[in-house]
Amino acid sequence: MQTIMIVEDDTTIREELTLILKNEGYCPIEVRDFTDISKQVRVGSPDLVLLDIGLPGQDGFSLCSEIRKSVHVPVIFITGRDSGLDEIRALSLGGDDYITKPYNIPVMLAHIKAVLRRGGGVPEADALEACGLVLNLVKGTVSSEMGTAVLSRNELRILAYLMEHAGEIVARADLVEMLWENKIYIDDNTLSVNMTRLRGKLEEIGKSGLVKTRRGMGYQL
């Protein structure tokens, strides 16, 4: 049974989400103590985190960044903030998806299933090596001689796909189909945000410019 951690300080919404997830066959974990959430994520080892932005003490943005430094787990923001800038910021900080309140329950569940399903889409090997990179598919990290960076689920899958096709031009449409299966993918900017974030992680470990944009064609490693 897949576990989903709910980080939501509104008791009514948290209990509603718990009931919805139980009815769908998931094992929900409710966070009630908001003093050290990232530790609870590490200890609880959930398959997915549902994260609100407006939390007591520490907002969801900073919490997502903190989680991303040490844990490889998909994060879906569920929030009443419907600004496009907030969504881009959430995705840039490592969020895998963004759902606004009031949510449509069937649509929300489709997003949750899609994000969890993506976890099975990486290659069966424990690691990939190409272009001076070592991609650890179990830990969700990428390493070079200059250091190691922790990747989000989407970053991991994009880089794995590019490394498997190193030297080839990978079309944007191929990445979209691989990541979202064309079912709930809405905004073309989402892929660009994930790619920008991935390039930033590669720059941190001394691999700036490794992923090239081939205008009108796609990306190439």
Secondary structure, 3 states (H helix, E strand, C coil): CCEEEEECCCHHHHHHHHHHHHHCCCEEEECCCCCCHHHHHHHHCCCEEEECCCCCCCCHHHHHHHHHCCCCCCEEEEECCCCHHHHHHHHHCCCCEEEECCCCHHHHHHHHHHHHHHCCCCCCCCEEEECCEEEECCCCEEEECCEEEECCHHHHHHHHHHHHCCCCEECHHHHHHHHHCCCCCCCCHHHHHHHHHHHHHHHHCCCCCCCEEECCCEEEC
